[in-house]
Amino acid sequence: MPGDPEGAPSPATDFILTFKCRDSLGIVQAVATFLLAQECYIVDIKQFGDKASGEFFMRVHFTAQEEFDGGMLRERFGPVAGDWGMEWRLEPHSRRQRILVMVSKYEHCLNDLLVRARDGDLPVEIVAVVSNHPDTAGLAEWHGVPFHLIPVTPETKPEAETRLLELVDAYGVELVVLARYMQVLSDGTTSRLSGRAINIHHSFLPSFKGARPYHQAYERGVKTVGATAHYVNSELDEGPIISQQVIEVDHTYTPADLVRVGKDAECRALTNAVRWHAEGRVILSGGRTVVLR
């Protein structure tokens, strides 16, 4: 059964503040002054002023001399954020985001995420796996993660997506990860999950669409294999890009070799995207992202 995502906030000393606002003189000083007033030390700071858009982006990892809960700090920072018109997020550094992974039959990306989450390499808690096929049920269950089979046909697609969104709400899901989920989500669902859903695809799109893209690539003699992880929107495989991987190949690679290398690229790109999102490093700016690494 879905777990209860709510509960008393745990006190913490380390926090992550991420925000964007209109660029202007004094923003960094305002944030530093606030942290000093709370007797907090800056551990790491990344910032970017975009001259083209006139926006300013910032991520601050800071530590306090005493334990706070996030709600208290958010309440205190609210007036500062309001003064500068910030879109912001402030969370404990140790907090693990609750994610739901969607998959069809290819299990390499799912397996990579499950292992890294279990080992603590990713700051996430995988609360459920959803699939339109039963193939990965055993893998999810071996990791102790609830598996939900939601078959999809053209006739049942609306009901299937309604069930998906019910699970998102029931599990308190903060991020949906499409780890080689081979169904296109409707505009209504992508709108509901805007900024909270990440997809992975091979870099051959749109050159090699349809079945067996790596075999198509082999016939054309490709020289690189890669993958792109991006936020999901209503444009198929064209959402704001978060992470990409490119691996050089040559004429000696067979179609099977290209598939193997492609899977590695997909895992790396998706893992990076999930990690950076969960760590508060990714900020949306129109149709692109700023990744404060």
NUSEVEX-617134 format. One line per 2 residues: number of its first residue (from 0); their letters; for each residue x, y, z of C-alpha. Coordinates in Angstrom, 1 decimal, m for minus. Layout:
REM NUSEVEX-617134
NUM) A) X Y Z | ...
END
This chain:
REM NUSEVEX-617134
0) MP) 0.0 0.0 0.0 | 1.1 3.6 m0.6
2) GD) 3.1 5.0 2.3 | 2.2 8.3 4.1
4) PE) 4.5 11.0 2.7 | 3.6 13.3 5.5
6) GA) 5.1 13.4 8.9 | 6.8 15.7 11.5
8) PS) 9.8 17.5 9.9 | 13.2 16.2 11.0
10) PA) 15.5 18.9 12.3 | 18.6 19.5 10.2
12) TD) 21.6 21.7 10.1 | 22.4 21.6 6.3
14) FI) 20.1 23.0 3.7 | 19.9 23.8 0.0
16) LT) 18.4 27.0 m1.2 | 17.7 27.3 m5.0
18) FK) 16.0 30.2 m6.7 | 15.6 32.3 m9.8
20) CR) 14.5 35.9 m10.2 | 15.1 39.0 m12.3
22) DS) 18.8 39.9 m12.3 | 19.6 43.0 m10.2
24) LG) 22.3 44.4 m7.9 | 22.3 43.2 m4.4
26) IV) 20.7 39.7 m4.7 | 23.7 37.8 m3.4
28) QA) 24.2 40.3 m0.6 | 20.6 40.0 0.5
30) VA) 20.9 36.2 0.7 | 24.2 36.3 2.5
32) TF) 22.8 38.9 5.0 | 19.8 36.6 5.7
34) LL) 22.1 33.6 6.3 | 24.4 35.6 8.6
36) AQ) 21.3 36.7 10.6 | 20.4 33.0 11.0
38) EC) 24.0 32.2 12.1 | 24.5 30.0 9.0
40) YI) 27.7 29.3 7.0 | 27.8 28.9 3.2
42) VD) 29.3 25.6 2.3 | 28.9 25.9 m1.5
44) IK) 27.4 28.5 m3.8 | 26.7 28.4 m7.5
46) QF) 25.2 31.3 m9.5 | 24.5 32.4 m13.0
48) GD) 23.3 35.7 m14.4 | 21.8 35.2 m17.9
50) KA) 22.3 38.4 m19.9 | 20.0 37.2 m22.7
52) SG) 17.0 36.6 m20.5 | 17.8 39.0 m17.6
54) EF) 17.3 36.2 m15.1 | 19.5 35.3 m12.1
56) FM) 19.9 31.8 m10.8 | 21.4 30.6 m7.6
58) RV) 22.0 27.5 m5.5 | 23.4 27.7 m2.0
60) HF) 24.3 24.9 0.3 | 24.6 26.2 3.9
62) TA) 24.9 24.9 7.4 | 23.5 26.2 10.6
64) QE) 24.9 26.2 14.1 | 21.7 24.8 15.5
66) EF) 19.1 22.4 14.1 | 16.1 23.9 12.2
68) DG) 13.2 22.4 10.5 | 12.6 23.4 6.9
70) GM) 9.3 25.1 7.6 | 10.9 27.5 10.1
72) LR) 13.6 28.6 7.7 | 11.1 28.9 4.8
74) ER) 8.9 31.1 6.9 | 11.9 33.4 7.8
76) FG) 13.2 33.5 4.2 | 9.7 34.3 2.7
78) PV) 10.0 38.1 3.0 | 13.4 38.1 1.3
80) AG) 12.1 36.0 m1.5 | 9.1 38.3 m1.8
82) DW) 11.3 41.4 m2.0 | 13.2 40.0 m5.0
84) GM) 10.3 38.2 m6.7 | 12.0 34.8 m6.4
86) EW) 10.8 31.4 m7.5 | 12.5 29.4 m4.8
88) RL) 12.9 26.2 m2.9 | 14.5 25.5 0.4
90) EP) 15.0 21.9 1.6 | 17.2 20.0 4.1
92) HS) 20.3 18.8 2.4 | 19.7 15.2 3.6
94) RR) 16.2 15.0 2.2 | 15.5 12.2 m0.2
96) QR) 13.0 13.0 m3.0 | 10.2 10.5 m3.5
98) IL) 10.2 9.3 m7.1 | 8.0 6.9 m9.1
100) VM) 9.7 5.1 m12.0 | 7.9 4.1 m15.2
102) VS) 9.2 1.4 m17.4 | 8.1 m0.9 m20.2
104) KY) 10.3 m3.9 m21.0 | 13.9 m2.5 m21.1
106) EH) 15.1 m2.7 m17.5 | 18.7 m1.3 m17.6
108) CL) 17.8 2.3 m16.6 | 15.4 1.0 m13.9
110) ND) 18.0 m1.4 m12.5 | 20.6 1.4 m12.4
112) LL) 18.2 3.7 m10.5 | 17.2 1.0 m8.0
114) VR) 20.7 0.0 m7.2 | 21.9 3.6 m6.8
116) AR) 18.9 4.6 m4.6 | 19.4 1.5 m2.4
118) DG) 23.1 2.2 m2.0 | 22.5 5.9 m1.1
120) DL) 24.3 7.1 m4.3 | 21.2 9.0 m5.3
122) PV) 19.3 11.3 m2.9 | 16.0 9.7 m3.7
124) EI) 13.5 7.1 m2.4 | 11.9 5.0 m5.2
126) VA) 8.4 4.6 m3.8 | 6.9 2.7 m6.7
128) VV) 7.5 1.2 m10.1 | 4.7 1.4 m12.8
130) SN) 4.8 m0.5 m16.0 | 2.5 m1.4 m18.9
132) HP) 4.1 m4.9 m19.0 | 4.8 m7.4 m16.2
134) DT) 8.4 m8.1 m17.2 | 10.1 m5.9 m14.5
136) AG) 7.9 m6.9 m11.6 | 10.5 m9.3 m10.2
138) LA) 13.2 m6.7 m10.3 | 11.1 m4.2 m8.4
140) EW) 10.0 m6.7 m5.9 | 13.6 m7.9 m5.3
142) HG) 14.4 m4.4 m4.3 | 11.4 m4.2 m2.1
144) VP) 9.7 m1.5 m4.2 | 5.9 m1.8 m4.9
146) FH) 5.1 m2.7 m8.5 | 2.0 m1.6 m10.3
148) LI) 0.9 m3.1 m13.6 | m1.1 m0.6 m15.7
150) PV) m1.7 m2.0 m19.2 | m2.3 0.6 m21.9
152) TP) m4.3 0.3 m25.1 | m5.6 3.2 m27.2
154) ET) m9.0 2.5 m25.6 | m7.8 2.4 m22.0
156) KP) m5.2 5.1 m22.1 | m7.3 7.7 m20.3
158) EA) m8.1 5.3 m17.5 | m4.5 4.2 m17.3
160) ET) m3.2 7.8 m16.9 | m5.9 8.5 m14.3
162) RL) m4.6 5.5 m12.3 | m1.0 6.8 m12.7
164) LE) m2.0 10.2 m11.3 | m3.8 8.5 m8.5
166) LV) m0.6 6.7 m7.5 | 1.4 9.9 m7.8
168) DA) m0.9 11.5 m5.3 | m1.2 8.4 m3.0
170) YG) 2.6 8.0 m2.7 | 3.3 11.7 m2.4
172) VE) 5.5 11.5 m5.5 | 7.7 14.5 m6.3
174) LV) 9.3 13.3 m9.5 | 8.2 10.8 m12.2
176) VL) 11.0 9.2 m14.1 | 10.3 7.6 m17.5
178) AR) 13.1 5.0 m17.6 | 12.4 3.7 m21.1
180) YM) 8.6 3.8 m20.8 | 7.5 3.3 m24.4
182) QV) 4.1 5.1 m24.2 | 3.4 8.7 m25.0
184) LS) 1.8 10.6 m22.1 | m1.2 12.8 m23.0
186) DG) m1.0 16.6 m22.9 | m3.2 16.7 m19.8
188) TT) m0.8 14.4 m17.9 | 2.3 16.1 m19.0
190) SR) 0.8 19.4 m18.0 | m0.1 18.0 m14.6
192) LS) 3.5 16.8 m14.2 | 5.2 19.9 m15.6
194) GR) 8.7 20.2 m14.2 | 8.2 16.9 m12.3
196) AI) 8.7 14.3 m15.0 | 12.0 13.3 m16.7
198) NI) 12.4 11.1 m19.8 | 15.3 9.4 m21.4
200) HH) 15.8 8.7 m25.1 | 18.6 7.7 m27.4
202) SF) 20.4 10.5 m29.3 | 19.4 9.2 m32.7
204) LP) 16.1 10.9 m32.5 | 14.7 12.2 m34.8
206) SF) 17.1 10.6 m37.3 | 16.2 7.0 m36.5
208) KG) 12.6 6.7 m35.3 | 10.6 3.6 m34.7
210) AR) 11.8 0.1 m34.2 | 15.4 m1.0 m33.9
212) PY) 17.1 2.4 m34.0 | 20.5 1.1 m33.3
214) HQ) 20.3 m1.3 m36.2 | 19.2 1.7 m38.4
216) AY) 22.2 3.6 m37.0 | 24.6 0.7 m37.9
218) ER) 23.4 0.7 m41.5 | 24.2 4.5 m41.7
220) GV) 27.6 4.0 m40.1 | 27.2 6.3 m37.1
222) KT) 30.3 7.6 m35.3 | 28.7 8.5 m32.0
224) VG) 26.1 7.0 m29.7 | 24.4 9.0 m27.1
226) AT) 21.4 9.7 m24.9 | 19.4 12.7 m23.7
228) AH) 17.5 13.2 m20.5 | 14.9 15.9 m20.5
230) YV) 11.8 17.2 m18.8 | 8.6 15.9 m20.3
232) NS) 6.3 18.3 m22.1 | 3.6 18.1 m24.8
234) EL) 6.3 17.9 m27.5 | 7.5 14.3 m28.0
236) DE) 11.1 14.0 m26.8 | 11.7 17.8 m27.1
238) GP) 11.4 19.0 m23.5 | 14.0 21.1 m21.8
240) II) 17.3 19.1 m21.7 | 18.9 18.3 m18.4
242) SQ) 21.7 15.9 m19.2 | 23.3 14.3 m22.3
244) QV) 26.0 11.6 m22.9 | 27.9 11.0 m26.1
246) IE) 30.2 8.0 m26.7 | 32.4 7.7 m29.8
248) VD) 32.1 4.5 m31.9 | 33.5 3.3 m35.2
250) HT) 33.0 0.8 m38.0 | 34.1 m2.1 m35.9
252) YT) 31.0 m1.9 m33.7 | 28.2 m4.4 m34.5
254) PA) 24.6 m3.6 m33.9 | 24.8 m5.4 m30.6
256) DL) 27.8 m3.3 m29.6 | 25.8 m0.1 m30.4
258) VR) 22.9 m1.4 m28.2 | 25.3 m2.1 m25.3
260) VG) 27.0 1.3 m25.6 | 23.7 3.0 m26.0
262) KD) 22.3 1.5 m22.8 | 25.4 2.7 m20.9
264) AE) 24.8 6.2 m22.3 | 21.1 6.1 m21.3
266) CR) 21.9 5.1 m17.8 | 24.5 7.8 m17.3
268) AL) 22.3 10.6 m18.7 | 19.3 9.6 m16.8
270) TN) 21.1 9.1 m13.5 | 22.7 12.5 m13.8
272) AV) 19.4 14.1 m14.6 | 17.7 12.5 m11.6
274) RW) 20.6 13.4 m9.3 | 20.8 17.0 m10.4
276) HA) 17.0 17.5 m10.1 | 16.9 15.9 m6.6
278) EG) 19.9 18.0 m5.4 | 18.1 21.2 m6.5
280) RV) 20.6 22.0 m9.2 | 18.2 22.2 m12.1
282) IL) 16.1 25.4 m12.7 | 13.7 25.7 m15.6
284) SG) 14.1 28.9 m17.8 | 11.5 28.8 m20.6
286) GR) 12.4 26.0 m22.9 | 15.8 25.4 m21.5
288) TV) 17.4 24.5 m18.1 | 20.1 26.0 m16.0
290) VL) 22.1 23.3 m14.2 | 24.1 24.7 m11.3
292) R) 26.6 21.9 m10.9
END
